[in-house]
């Protein structure tokens, strides 16, 4: 006698997909959240036949991001990472020029030529 399996509890995959939707909606503010959800759902269904499910959320987010890039202009990454307004407010709404940061004596980081010594 076989038992009917109970409905599965919310899986880690579902939670990861929800987080991906949140990140994509924040990254592409000009796209309606319902459109982001639709794209993610389509990409998830496209990958639904996979037996190894560990990477499904990552793959879905990647493919959805590529589609959204073709449909909309993404928000500047700085805005997504830290709210973005602080540095631009200081510079009158313009992006910081790395040379200007160096002239002001701010720490520039390894990618900006600082070999780790700072100032």
C-alpha positions in Angstrom: 0.0 0.0 0.0 1.5 3.3 -1.0 0.8 6.5 0.8 0.0 9.8 -1.0 2.9 12.2 -0.4 2.1 15.3 1.5 2.4 18.6 -0.2 6.0 19.6 0.0 6.9 22.5 2.4 8.3 25.7 0.9 11.5 24.6 -0.6 14.8 26.5 -0.4 14.5 26.8 -4.2 11.3 28.7 -3.8 12.8 31.1 -1.3 15.9 31.6 -3.5 13.6 32.4 -6.5 11.7 34.9 -4.4 15.0 36.6 -3.4 16.0 36.6 -7.1 12.7 38.4 -8.0 13.4 41.0 -5.3 17.0 41.6 -6.6 15.9 41.8 -10.2 13.0 44.2 -9.4 15.4 46.4 -7.6 18.0 46.2 -10.4 15.4 47.1 -13.1 13.1 49.6 -11.5 11.6 50.7 -14.8 10.1 47.2 -15.3 6.9 46.4 -13.4 7.4 43.8 -10.7 4.7 41.6 -12.3 6.8 41.6 -15.5 9.9 40.5 -13.6 7.9 37.8 -11.9 6.5 36.7 -15.3 10.0 36.5 -16.8 11.4 34.6 -13.8 8.5 32.2 -14.0 9.0 31.5 -17.7 12.7 30.9 -17.1 12.0 28.6 -14.2 9.5 26.6 -16.2 12.1 26.3 -19.0 14.6 24.7 -16.6 11.9 22.7 -14.7 12.9 19.4 -16.2 16.4 19.4 -14.6 17.1 16.6 -12.2 19.8 18.6 -10.2 17.9 21.5 -8.7 20.7 23.1 -6.7 21.5 25.6 -9.4 18.1 26.4 -10.7 17.6 29.7 -8.9 21.0 30.9 -10.0 20.4 29.9 -13.6 16.9 31.4 -13.6 18.1 34.7 -12.2 20.9 34.9 -14.8 18.6 34.2 -17.7 16.0 36.6 -16.4 18.6 39.3 -15.9 19.7 38.9 -19.5 16.1 39.2 -20.8 15.5 42.3 -18.6 18.7 43.9 -19.8 17.3 43.7 -23.4 14.0 45.2 -22.2 15.0 48.0 -19.9 17.8 50.2 -18.7 19.0 48.8 -15.3 19.5 51.0 -12.3 23.1 52.0 -11.7 24.7 49.2 -9.7 25.8 51.7 -7.0 22.1 52.6 -6.4 21.3 48.9 -6.0 24.2 48.2 -3.6 24.0 51.1 -1.2 21.1 53.3 -2.0 23.4 55.4 -4.2 22.4 58.9 -3.3 25.1 59.8 -0.8 28.1 60.2 -3.1 26.0 61.7 -6.0 24.5 64.3 -3.6 28.0 65.4 -2.7 29.0 65.8 -6.3 25.8 67.6 -7.4 24.2 64.5 -8.9 27.2 63.4 -11.0 29.0 60.1 -10.6 32.4 60.4 -8.8 35.4 60.5 -11.0 38.2 58.3 -9.6 40.8 61.1 -10.2 38.6 63.5 -8.3 38.4 61.1 -5.4 42.1 60.9 -5.4 42.5 64.7 -5.4 40.1 64.9 -2.5 42.3 62.4 -0.6 39.8 59.7 -0.2 40.8 56.1 -0.1 40.8 54.8 -3.7 41.2 51.0 -3.2 43.2 48.5 -5.1 41.3 48.9 -8.4 42.0 52.6 -8.4 45.8 52.3 -8.0 46.2 52.1 -4.2 48.7 49.3 -3.5 47.1 48.8 0.0 48.9 51.7 1.8 46.0 54.1 1.6 46.7 57.6 2.9 
